[in-house]
């Protein structure tokens, strides 16, 4: 073990394996070879933490740190939609959280892939299927869940393994048996797929090919026929998941990842129903695609493309020393807004800013102008306007959020007038409009044109 700081690291935990990856000296992301790991898979996930995601993350990180030292940076792969939950305490400064679709797409872009948008990222896991629709919005990839399928015990990919082992007369809950299954499957993947392809191409001779032994587990022979019959667990489950997916008249490209995505038979079944398959970079195992992409992001070799890159401000009018003064209020610093993520409120010193609105001359609402700028840039670009209601005595917190389709909304949270608990929201008076005001798309190019100038106040 070494105590010196190591390279940036990514961790992806599953119910079957804990995967740790980093970018090596040649610039390629690879799994870290930790003691006890199954080659090409990762560390087997102990049964005690299979249902505790944070405990599994801590275990994987402890294994890496014991063997390799403390990393300079840590990125954790989390289920889509959980990028903004509090990260687990693993003993390092706040680690980055990256959803699976963004991690996979970072790997694809780094490998020179130029996907057609929108597309679907289909995560086929041991316990469930999660399909996300991804669209490019400027420099950001917006992700929304298309469907999620949780079949219940024993799960999705686990049901396939259980069926294979059951026909071989082996128990599916023994950690050593599962480890041997992973090793045998990885070592004989090509032989297995070749036998299944022959069965699919020559159904009249399928029975003959079914007796082909493709690998052994715990001294028991596993034939192509056993694997073929077990595949029905995967294809049937996939059909149930796809009942809720509506790709529209144009078939959407599909990126399939996860352990079950190693099966060419299953991928054919998937793409026949949704659209053409998007290949991963040459030689990439679909089971490790997410953690390899996250390792590239951790090392700064790829952009996660999951956050709006510019700062967003509003022009405000303040009274300073008894005199009116125009200025800006920063709502969202660069790289803060996440499509589909939580609202970001204007803050100063960690405290939300409270604003009071004053009616514009001759009306009950004031036009508020939004500005965006690149980090470190002194020139702002207009980003749209919103009519904000103004009623005497009403204080507001002002925030911003971006929906999964990339459109922005100005969020107004009213605070109670003369309330003992100023943070306790109260209902809007009936004359006020909704608390969210649509703003449309935020600018994707913050370079100002020569004619751009600060708006009149």
N, C-alpha and C positions, 0 to 999 in steps of 0.2 A: 504493500500500500504506500502511496505517496501523499504527503500533506499539501503539495503545491496545487494551485488552481489549474484545472483542466479546461478543455474546450467547452463550447456551448453544447448543451445536451437537450434532447427531447425524450419524453416518456409518453407511451400510450399503453394503458392498461385494459385488458380484456378479461372476460371470465375464464379464459383458458390460458392466456399467456400475458406476461408483463414484458413489454418491448422497450428497450432503451437504445437510442441511436445518436450518432454524432457524425459530423463531417470530418473525413480523414484528410491526410496531407495532400492526397491527389485531388481533393475537391469533391469527392463522391461521398454521399451519405451512406452509412452502413450501420447495421446492428452492432452493438457493443458485445463482445464475447465475454460474458460474465460466468463465473463458476456456477455449474448446475444448469446452464441454459441448454435448451434443445437447439441444435444448429438450424438457422433459418427461421426459428420461431420465437425464441426468447425464454425467459424464465417461466416455468409452469406456475400458474397462479394457485397459491394454497387455498384449500377449501374454506379456511377461516375468514378470508377476505374477499371471496368471490362476489359477495353482495354488498361490499363496503368500498366504494370507489376511492374515497380519500385514503383509507387504510392501505389499499393496494398501491396507490401512488407513493405513499410514504415508504412502503416496503421496497418498491423498485428503486426509489431514490437512495435509500440506505444501502442497498446492494451495490449500486454504482459508486457511491461515495467511498464505501469500504474498499472497493477494488481499484478505483481510479482517482480518488480525491474529489475535492469540491469543484464543481464546474463554474465557469465564469458567468454563464447564463443558463436558465432553465425554461423550457417551454413545455407545457403539458397539453396533450390532446384531450379534449373533453367532448361529450356529446353535443351535437348541434343545438344552439340556443342557450348553452350554459357558459358562454365565454365571459359573462359578467357576474357570475356568482363568486363569492369570496373563495380564493384559492386555499387549498389545504396548507397547513403549516408544515413545511418539509425542512425547515432550518436554513433557508436562504432568503434573501430579499425577494419581495413579491414576484413570483414566477409569472411568465406569460401564459395565457390560456388561449388555445386555438381550436376552433371547431373542426371536426373531421373533413367536411367539404373543402374548407379553405386550405387545410393542410394538404389534401390530395391535389388540389388545383395549383398550389405553389410548386409541388413536385413536377406537375405536368408542364407548367410554364418554364420552369428552370431547365427541363429536358428539351426545350425547343418546340413543345406542342403549341399549336395555335387553334384552340377549340372554336367550334361554331356555337354562338350563344343564341338563345338559352340552351342549357343542357341539364341532365339529371346526374347526380352522384348517388349511386345505389350502394349503401353499406350493408353487406351481408355478414351478420355476426353470429356468434355462438348462440345468443339468446334471442335476437330480434332482427328485423329488417327495418332500415331507416332510409327513405328515399327523399332527397332534397332537390329542389329546383333552383338552379343558379343562373343569374343573369349579370352581365357586365354593365355597371352604371358608372360611366367615366373611368376612373382608376380603381373603383371599388367593385368587388363581387358581392352582390346582394343574394342572400340565401334564404329561402323559405321552405318549410317542410311540406313535401307533397303527400307523404303517407308514412305511417309507422305501423309495423305489425309485430305484436308480441304474442306468440302462440301459447305461452305458459310452459311449465315444466314438461319435458326437459329443455325446451328452447327451440331454436331454429337449427343452427349448425350442429348443436349438441344432439339433436334428435337424429341427424344423419349418422353421427359417430355411434350413438347408442344402437342404431339399427345394424350397422356393420358389425359391431362387437357382439351383439346379441346372437346373430346368425353364426358367429364363430364360437359361441358358448362362453364368452368372456363378459365379466361385469364391467359396466361403463362408468363406475364411480371410483375405480382404483387409480390413484395418481400415477403409479408406475405403468399401468396398462395404457393410460392416456399418453404418457410420455413415449412409450414404445410405438404407439399408433402414430404420433406426430413424426417420429424419426423414420418409421417405415414408409409413411406416405410421402415424406419429402424425398427420400432416396429413390422411390419408385414411381414418381409422378408421371413421367413420360410413358412408362410401360402401361400404367393404369389408363391414361387417356387414350393411348393407341388401341387398347383392347375395347374401350367403350366406343371409340369412333368406328371400329370394325362392326360392332354390334348395331350401331345406328345406320351405317351405310349398307349393311347386308342383313336386314331383318330376317331373311329366309334362313340364314345360317347363324342367327344370334345365339341359339342354344349351344352350338359348337364352341363359339368364342366364349360363352359364359363360364366354361370350365377352366379358363386360363387363370392360373395363379398369379396375382399381381404383387402381393407382398405377404409377409408373415408378421404376426403379432403374438408375443408370448408363446411361440411354438405352434400357433394355429395358422393354417393357410386361409388367406382371404382371396376369393376369386372375383373375376370381373362381374360375374352374375350377382354376387352378393352386393358389390358396390352399385351396380345398375339398379337393383331393387331398392336399395337404400336411398338412391337419388330421388325417388318419388316423394320422400319427405321434404326435400328442398324445392322441387318443382311445384308441388301442391301448395306449399306455404307461400311461394312466390306468387302464384296465381291469386291467392287470397289477398296478399298485400297489394297487388296491382288492381284489384277491384276498385280502389279509391283513387287511382291515378288517371287523370285525363290529359294526355299529352297534346290533344287538339288535332286538327287536320294534318299538321306537319309533324311527322315523327321526330322526337327529340333525341339527340345523341346521348349516349349513356356511358358513364364511367363506373365500372363495378369494382368494388374493393372488399376486402375481408377474406377470411379463410375459405368459405364456400365459393368465392369468385375464382378460385384456382381451377374449378371444373369447367372445361370447355363445353360440356354438355349443358350445364346450367346457364352459361353465358349465351349459348344459342337460344335457349328457352326464353331468356330475358329479352334479348334484342329482337326476337321475332315479335314480341308484344309491345315494345316501346320504340325502338329505333336503333340506328347503327352504333356499334361499340366504338368508344374512343380508346385507342391503345395507350397503355402506360409506357413510359420510357423503356427502352430495350432492357430486358432482363429483370424488370421490377416485379417482385412478388406482390400480388394484390393484397396479401395479408399484412404487408409491412409498408404499403404506400403512404398511409397517414403519418406514421412516425418518421419516415424518411423525409417527407415534405416538411414536417415540423422541425426536423433537425436543420434543414436548409434555412428556415426562417430564424431559428435560434442563432445560427452562425452568421446571419446577415447576408446569406447568399441568395435569398429569394424574398420577395415582398409578400406578406400574407394577404394583402389587398382586402382586408376586412374592416378598414376604418377610413372615414373621410379624411383626406390628407391635409385640409386647410383649416385655419382658425375661422370661426364665425362670430361676428359681433353685431350689435345694434347701435345706431346713433341715438344718443340720449341728450337731454337738456338738464343741466344742473344749476343750482344756485351756489356759487362759491363766493364767500365774503360779501354777500348781499348782491352779487351781480350774476346775471345769467351767463352760462358758459356751455358751449357745445362740446361733446366728447363722444367716446365710444365705450360700450360695456361689453367685455368679452364674455360670450356665453359658452363657447366650446373651443378649447385649445386644439391645435392640430393633432390629428390621429386619435381623436376621442370618440366621435360618433360611430356607432356600429349599426348597419342596416338591421332592423328588427330588434335592436337592443334597447336599453332603458333610456329615459329622458335625461339629458345633461342640463343641469341648471347653472346659471351664472353664479359664480362664487368669488369671494375675496377672502383670503386667509382661511380657507376651509369652511367658511360660513356662506350660506346662500344670501345673495343680495336681494333686499326688499325695495321695490319701486312703488312709487305712487304716481298715478297717471293724472294728467291735467287735460281737460277738454281743449281741442283745437278751437281757434276762433270761429264762432258760428256753427259749431257742431259738437256732437257728443262723443266723437272718436278722433284719434290722432293717427296719422300715417307714420308707421315705424319702418325704417329702412335697414335692411340687413346688408352686411359687408363680409366678404371673405378675403383672406390673404394667406400667402405662403408663410411658413415659419421664417422669421427673420426679415420678412419683407416689410418695407414701409409704405407700400402702395396697396390700397384696398380696391377690390372690384365689387360693384353693386351686385347683390344676390337676390333682389326682389323686395317687395314691400308687403306690409300687412296693416290692416286697420284694427287698432287695438282700442277696445272700449275704455272710456274714462268716466269714472264716477267718484265724486268727492268722498274721501275717507276710506277708499279701498286700496289696500296694499297687495302687491303681487310678487310672486317669484316668477321669473321668466326663464324658460328652458327651451330646449330644442330636441327633437327626436327625428330619426329617419326610419321610414317604414321599410319592409323587406323588398318593396319594388323600387326603392331608391328615392322616393319623394320625401320632402321635409315638412315638418309641422312645427309651428311655434306654439309652445305650451305655456299657458297662463294658470298659475295656481293662486287662487285668492286666499288671503289671510283675513282672519276676523278683525273687525274694527274694535279697538280698545279692549281686545280680549286679554284675559290673564295669561292664557296660553297662546302666544302668537303663532306657534307652529301648528295649531289645530285648525285645519281647513273648515270653512263654513260654506253652505250652499250659495251659489251665485244668485244675485237678485234676478228675478224673471226677465228683466229688460236686457241682461247681458247675453251675448251670443255664446256658443260652445267654448269650452276651455282650450280647444285646439284649433288653430287657424292654419289651413293648408297653404303651403308656400311653393309647391311644385318642386322641380329638380334643382338642387344646388349646383352651382357652376362646377364644371370638371376641369376647367383651365383657368387658373388664377392669374395668368399673365394679362395685365391691363392693356387695352387698346390705347392708342395715342389720344383718343378723344375722351377717355375715361377721366373723370374728376370727382372729387367728393361731392355728394348730393347736397343741394341747397337745404338749409334748415329754416 
